[in-house]
Amino acid sequence: MAKRVCRRQASLTLMWRAGLLGLACGGSTVTAHAQRPAAVLDRLVVMEDRVVGSLARPTLGWTGGQECLVAGGLDAAGNPQVLVYRARERGTSLSLSETSSLFAACPTGPQVAFWAPGPPGPDDTPTVRLALFDARTGATDVPEAIAPFLRAAPLAWLAEPERLLVARPREGRSEVVAVDPLTGTMEPLPVSTPGEIAALAAGPTPGEVVVGVPSAIGRMVFCSLDAATGIIGPPPEALARGGLAALQALSSDGSVRLEATGDALWIAAGEGQRRRLVPPADLGADAGTLGLTSPVWAPSGIRFAYVAATPGERLPAVHAAELGTETVTCVCRFPPLTQGLVPGTDLWVAMKFRFDEAGRVIEPEWPSLKAQLRITGEPRSSAAGVIVEAASVGTEPGFLERLTGSAQPELTKESESSISLVVGGTEAGTASVTYTAVPLPELGVWAKGIGLADKLLSIRIRREALRTAAPAGRE
């Protein structure tokens, strides 16, 4: 990184002072962990979605290890709060701080750095102290070796090399300090900003820090900082696409990302490939949820968080969600002794069909087409006919609505299985759940060269939670 930015340091410093590197803080595009492969994009769904707290102006982050969601913001009375939600335990959120909403989540372990009240300073002025919360034990430690600060300052926690950074104010400017909580050592980085740092975050490459300073016109100006050398460079490219929030869970390949469009939350890969996650693409939409923003991936890539405003509620809600895959299959019955129904055969579901003079189906009336299916398993013979299961091969949302006539069809839970894992703590959750829905009776199913099915019997929706082989980061 040093070689990349060294030759431009002087000019970039001048541009920073002039505010020409600035990008408006905000946006809501986050690149997902590489475990969100584009190959299953059209099958990803939200298995579980919980409101874990309500805060004004929230900022979100995730720890590694125990994978806790951390949210900082203001409560209904305007007081600062830092909340921690242990995603594996699915319990209630803990309030860590009422002193400041600033925090830093350790990307490799279950620790959270935040600000706690300190002892009275000179002339009884209030102070704050750096505190550490450990999700493994639930204990909070205030290292005595670190002297109190006059006020809370932005924090960032780097993964490689692992360093806790503080933007310490100094006479209208800021210096970035690397803190060792165990020894109390505070090592200033060789850099000084032209104003007080208002935002500090880990960058997408090892040792990179993103720094934000308000300009004279109130606009947030960003740059990147090499934590080893102090050399200033341009902000990461992702910042231009999605603001500071895009850097919180940036994958190495950037193949999959979350996109918030205000009224919906999507998962996308490449150009034009995306699927709506919130509200759900097929199992109904909650029209009362608006203002979807700030999606942030957890380190494991199977969980994410976002913020949603709800009409009638004073504060936006912080959500923690878990992803799974969804497979929709249709159970069809063909006349007895029907031949040619083998795995891989395409089936077409439509309302109307064209017939020849002998009364045989030629093809669907394509404007009435509702779905394309593909047989997934061997047919089963019964007294009533030949039974096949076929999965949807389309990528357009609204599959269930087209086949049932309702955006929120009545679903019957067919089966459910749960798991309980002990990996440095207890995680209990649903591994899979299967629902059935009743299709419209006027729908027909046709296979080329084979003929028309007797009936589309049912629609089966199977959802399976995504799991990683091992937890992300140390426990």
N, C-alpha and C positions, 0 to 999 in steps of 0.2 A: 504493500500500500504506500509505503514511503516513496518508492521510486515513481509511483503513479502521480503523486501530487506535488513532489518536491519542486519541480521546475515552475509550477504555477502558483506557489505559495504567496508570493508578493502580490500578484495581480488579483488572486482570489480574496486576499485580505482587504484590498481596496474595494472590490466588488461587494464584499460582505458589508463593509461600512456604508456603502451607498445603497444597500438593500436590494441589489440586483440579483442576488441568489435566492431571494425569498420565494416561498411557496405558501399559499394560504394553508394554515393548520386546519386539518379536518379530513374529510373523505372517509370512505368506508370499504376499500378493497383490500383484502388480506390474502396473501398467497398461502395455500395450505401446505401442510407437511407432505412429504413425498409419498406417504402411505395412503393418500387419497388418489388412487390411480384413475386416469381419465377413462380407462377401459370399463369401469363400473359406474361412470358418472350418471347414466340414466337409471341406475338402481339405488342410488343413495337416498336415504330418507332419515328423518329425525326419529330415533327410537324413543327418546325421553327428553322432555323440555321442562325445566323447573325455574320458577321465579325465586331467586335467592336473596333479593333485597331491592330496595327502592332508594335511589339517590339522584340528586340534581347534579348536572355536569359530571357524570361518572367517567372515570378512566379505568380500564380493565387490564389485567395481566394474569398469567398462569405460572405457578411454580413447577419445577420438575419433581421427580420422586413421587411424593404422595399426590401430586397433581391437584393443587388447590387453586380455585378461582379467587383472585384478589380484586376488589373494587374500591376505589377511592372517590369520594364526592361529598355532597352536602345533604344533611337530613332535612326533614320538613321544617325544622326551626332554623335552618341555615348554619348549623354547626358541622364542622368537618368530621368525616367518618372514614375509617378503613375497615372493610368487611372481608372476612375470609370464609370461603365455602369449601369444605372437603368433599370433592366430587365423588370419591369412592364410597364414602360413608353415607352420602345422600341425607345428611342431617340438616340442622339449622345453621345459619351463618353466625360467625363469631365477630364481635366488634373489637378490633384491636386498638383503635385510637380515636380519641375525640379532640386531638390536638392539631392534627393536620391531615389532609387527604392525600399527601404525597407518600409514595411507597416505592419499593423495588422488590420484585419477585425473583428468587434465585432460579435460574434456568436449569440447573443440574441437581438441585436438592429441594427439600420441602421447607425452605426458610423464606421469611418475608422480613425485609427491613422497613421500618417506619419510624415516625417521630413520637416520642412520649414526653410528658411534662418533665422539665428539669428543675433544679433548685433555683431559688431567687438569685439573680445576678447583681451587678453593681446597682446601687440605689433601688434595690428590690425589683429590678426589671425582670420579667419572666424569661425563662430560657427553655430550650428543648434538648432532649438527649436522643441519640440514636438507639433504637431498640430492635431486637431480633425475636421473631416468633418461629417456633419449630412445630410443624404440623405433626411430627411423629409423637411428640410428648404433650403437645398443647401448652408448653411452657414458653414464657416470654423472658428474655434476658436483656438487661440494660448494662452493657459493658462499662465498668467503672473506669477503664483505661482511656476511654474516649471522652474528652472534655466536652462540656455542654456547648451548644450553639445558641447564638442570640435569637435565631428564628429558623424555622424549617426551610430546607432547601431541596431542590430536585435531586432525585436518586436514580441510579442505574446499576444493574448487575450484569456484568459480562460473563459469558460462558468460557471463552477461550482467548487469553488465559482468564481464569475466574478471578474477577476483581469487583469489589463494591466501590462505586464512585459517588462522590457528593459534589454538587456545584456550590462551593462555599462563597457567599457574597463578600466582596472586599471593596469598599469605597466606590460604589456605583458600578463595579465590574464583578466578575466571578472568576474563581480559579477552580479547576476540576481536580479533586483530591481523591486518591486511592486510599481506602480505609481498610485496615486489618482489625476486625472486631476483637480478636483474641489478644493482640499485643497493644492495641491502641495506636499503632503506627499510622501516621497520616502523611502520605507522600504526594506532594503536589505534582501534577503533570506540567511539563514545560510549555504552557500555553496560557494566554490571558485573553479574555473576550472584550470587545468594545462596549459591552453592556452586561447587565445581569442576566444570567441564563435562566430562562423560564421553562425550558423543556430539556430533558436529558434522557436518552434511550440507547440501548445496545443496537449497533448497526448490523447489517446482514452478513458482514465478513468478520473473521476473527480479529479482535482488537480494535474494531471500529466503533466509534461513539458518535451518535447524532446529537447535535447541539442546536437549540433554538433560542434566539434572542429577539425580543421585540424591537422593531425599527422605530425611527422617529415618527412615522405616520401610523404606528400601532400595528403594523403588519409583522407576523412572525417570520423571521429570516433564519433559514437552516443551513448548516454546513456539516461536514463529517470531520472527525478528529481521530487521528491515530493515537491510541492510548499509550503506545510505547515511545513515540517520538514527539508528540504534540503538534505534528504537521497538520495544517488545515487543508481540507479538500472540498470539492463540490458535494452536495447532498446525494445520497444514493438514488438511483434511477427510480426505484419503487416509490420514493417519496412523491415524485411528480404524478404517479398514477393514483395513489390512494392516501396521501398524507402520512402523518407520523404513525397512525395506528397500523399502517401496512407493514411496519417494520417489526411488530411484536411477535410474529410467528412466521417469518419468511422462510420458505423452503429453499433447498439448494438448487432445485431445477425450475421452480416456479410453474409447474405443470398444471396445478389446480389451485383455485382461489375462491374466496367468498366475496360476493358483491351485494351490498345493501342498496336498494333503490327507493328507500322510504316506506313503500307499502309492501315490500317483499324482500326476502333474503334468498340469494341464489348461490349455487356452487357451479363454477364454470371452469372450462379447460379450453384453451385456444380461442379462436374466433368463432362465435356463433354456437358453441357447445355449452349449454348450461341447463340446469334443472332447479326448479324452485324447491327450497327446503322449508321456508316459513313465509306464509301459511303453507301447509302441506300441499304437494302438487296434486294429489288424488283423493286423500281421505278427508276432504273438507277444508274450508278456509274459515279462520276466525276473523270476521270483518271488523271486529272491534279493536284489533291491534294495528297501530299505525306508527310511523316514525321509527322504523327499524334502522339502527345505526351501529357502528363500532364493533363489527365482528372480529373476534380474536381467537386464533387456534390455540389449543393446548399442545404441549410438546409431543404427546403420543400421537396426535393426529386423529383421534377418534372422538374428541370432545371439542366444543367451541363455546364461546360466550357472545352475547350481543345485548343491545339495549333496545327496549321498545316502549313507546309512549302509548298509553291507553286513554281514550276519551273518558273524562270524569275523574281521572286519577291525577293528583297534584304532582307526583314525582314519576319519572320514568322508571321502569322495572328492569332490573338486571337479570338476564336469563342464562342458565347453564344448560347446554344441550349435548346429547350424545348421538352419534351417527350409527346407522345400520344400513343394511341392504334390503331392498324389497323385490320380491319376485312374484309377479302376478300370473297365474295360470288359469286357464278355462277348462272345464270338464265338459266334453262333448260326447254325444251318443250318435253313432251311425247305425244304419240298418244292419241286421244280422248278416254274417258272411261277407261283409264289405272287405274287399282286398285292396292292398296298396297303401295302407295307413302305416307308414314306418317313421321312425324318428327322423326329423329334418323336413318332413312334408309340410308345405305351407298351407294354411287355412285362411279363408277370408270371411269376415263377419260383416253382414250387410242387412239392410232392411228389405231390399227389393232385389230381384234377380231377373235376368233375361232367359227365355226358354226357346227351344227350337220347336219345330212342328210336331215332334214326337213327345213333347212335354219334358224333355231333358234340359237341365240347367246348362246354359252356355257360359255365362259369367255373371258376376254381380252387376247391378246398375251402379256404376262407380260413384256417382254423387251420393248414394246412400250408404257407402262403405263406412264402417265404424272401427274396424281394427284388422290388423294382420297378425296371425298367430303362427307358431311353428311347433309341431309335435315334438315333445321332449322325451318321451319314454315309449316302451313297447305297448301296443294296444292290449286291452283286456276284453275277452269275450264273455258275454253274459246272455241270459235268456232274452233280455230286452234288446240286445244289440251289442255293438262293438264300442267300448269306452276308451277314449283317448284323452290325455292331458296335453295342453299346448300353451306355450308361454307367449306373451306379447313380444313382438320384435320392434314395435314402434318406439319412438323417443318423444313424441308429443305428449304433454300433460293432458289430463282430463280423460284418461282411458276408462276409469270406472264410471265417470259421468256419462260417457257415450254408451256404455253397455248396460247401465242400470237406469238411466234417465234422471239421475239425481247427483248433485254435487256433493251431497252428504248422504250416501246410501246407508240403509240399515245394515249393520255388520253383526255377524254372529261369531263370537270367539270359539274357534274349533279346538285349539290346543295352545298350551303355553308351557315353556320350560325355563327354569331359572338356574343360576349358578352362584356359588359362593366361593370366592378365591381368597386365600390368605397369602399376600405378598407384602410383607412388611406392614400389614394392616389388613382389615377385612373389607372386601368389596363384594357386595351382593347386588345382583341385578338380573333383568330378564335377558336370557340368551336368545330366545326366539318366541314368536307368537304368530299364530295363524288365524285368519278371519275368513269367513265366507260371505258372499253377497249374492243376491238373486238377480239374474239378468232380465232384461226386457223380454217378454214372451214372444214378441213378433220378430226377434232377431233370427237370422238363418246363418248357418255355417257351411261353407262350400270348399271342396278341394278339387283342383283342376285334374281332370281325367278320372276322378273318382265319383263325384256327385255331391248331393246335398245331404247334410246330417239331419237326423231326426230332430235333435234338440240340443240347444246349449243349456246344459244342466245347471251349472253353478260357476261362480268365479271364486278363486281361492287366492288370498293375499298372505304371503309368508314374509315376515320381517325377522331379520337376524342381526344381532348386535355385532359391531366390529370389535375385535380384540387384538391387542398386540401380544407378541410372544413374551415380552418382558417389559416392565415398567420403564418409562423414560427417565434417565438420570438416576442418581443414587437415592436410596431410601432414607 
